[in-house]
Amino acid sequence: MNLAKFSRRGYVQTPTPIEAAPAFSKALGGKVNIFIKRDDLLPGCSGGNKTRKLDFCIADALDNGADTIITCGAVQSNHARLTLSWAVKEGMDCHLILEERVKGSYKTDASGNNFLFHIMGVKSITVVPGGSDMMAEMEKLSTKLAGEGKKPYIIPGGASNTIGATGYVSCAEETLQQLFETGLKIDHMIVPSGSAGTHAGVVVGMVGCNANIPVSGINVSRTKDVQEKIVHKLAVATAERVGVKGGIDASEITCFDGYVGPGYSLPTDSMIEAVKLLASTESILLDPVYSGKAMAGLVDLVRNGHFPEGSNVLFLHTGGSPALYAYLDTFLD
Ligand SMILES: *Cc1c(COP(=O)(O)O)cnc(C)c1O
């Protein structure tokens, strides 16, 4: 792999820290050592994983002469917040199409990411019902803006195409270099698995580097079978793009779907426990929709003896904490 051949903007200038979480590990019984890769601390308004993907996607937009970015997400989308953030930095317009996956959940005056959309000066927000064809909605807006003389570029939901996933191939390389420099041996890596670019990219990077570190995804919406197929398809296409010989075997993709609860973005008791436990032991903030549910998965796997005693497990913290402020009632009850 030679990622230097792909255009990127340089949003990620230094490796994000890998921190030990001794108090959190102890609270879970002390048999497994948990480490956290702090991608929540990436640059861009309030940080998070989409910055690594947008580093490549916005470079592609600029290579294509774009002056306007269109993207989509859920009503409290971190991806929408970070796409807007980087568009602002680049002096580009940004339009958002938001999918109301939970009926009645869009509130113009909501806190969290929604509040940030407004203070960063989003050009427009279009709210569409759950289940809408988001690409069709973005194309409709793109045609309209092109008619007004703009040069729009569409970034798909979560920036989870092969261009965006390249950012997480790079994250795997960065992580391996850090492990080399510090002499830390990691036995297993846990990542949230949503629109799949993060999970697919990390797997491609690990396989491409012959790392022999198994990666497991914790689902935030779909069932295991469906999500594993989506991640595998994107991993195969990304491996081809970055030049991983031999491709990605389906056996490299593992997802757990036991922590989704009633559905995407809907709170679960285990998510609330994980968010509170990490905040009160390590003062690290997770989020209710992604990293909180992913950490709930890790907590359960540790308690159920999934990892051999003495294992070092690396959790990829993908960010999202601004969404906490849209869920006050969930945590204060
Ligand atoms: C988007 C997102 C994820 C999921 O990453 P995907 O690449 O979409 O699978 C995880 N955590 C946070 C905070 C996110 O915003």
The ligand as an SDF file (V2000), in Angstrom:
LIG
                    3D

 15 15  0  0  0  0  0  0  0  0999 V2000
  -20.1480    7.6830   11.9330 C   0  0  0  0  0  0  0  0  0  0  0  0
  -19.7410    7.3040   13.2940 C   0  0  0  0  0  0  0  0  0  0  0  0
  -19.3740    5.9810   13.5950 C   0  0  0  0  0  0  0  0  0  0  0  0
  -19.4650    4.8640   12.6280 C   0  0  0  0  0  0  0  0  0  0  0  0
  -18.4980    4.8850   11.6350 O   0  0  0  0  0  0  0  0  0  0  0  0
  -18.8640    4.2850   10.2340 P   0  0  0  0  0  0  0  0  0  0  0  0
  -17.6720    4.4900    9.4150 O   0  0  0  0  0  0  0  0  0  0  0  0
  -20.0750    5.0330    9.7630 O   0  0  0  0  0  0  0  0  0  0  0  0
  -19.1990    2.8430   10.4140 O   0  0  0  0  0  0  0  0  0  0  0  0
  -18.9330    5.7030   14.8690 C   0  0  0  0  0  0  0  0  0  0  0  0
  -18.8720    6.6600   15.8060 N   0  0  0  0  0  0  0  0  0  0  0  0
  -19.2410    7.9160   15.5640 C   0  0  0  0  0  0  0  0  0  0  0  0
  -19.1650    8.8950   16.6710 C   0  0  0  0  0  0  0  0  0  0  0  0
  -19.6920    8.2910   14.3010 C   0  0  0  0  0  0  0  0  0  0  0  0
  -20.0590    9.5480   14.0770 O   0  0  0  0  0  0  0  0  0  0  0  0
  1  2  1  0
  2  3  1  0
  2 14  2  0
  3  4  1  0
  3 10  2  0
  4  5  1  0
  5  6  1  0
  6  7  2  0
  6  8  1  0
  6  9  1  0
 10 11  1  0
 11 12  2  0
 12 13  1  0
 12 14  1  0
 14 15  1  0
M  END
$$$$
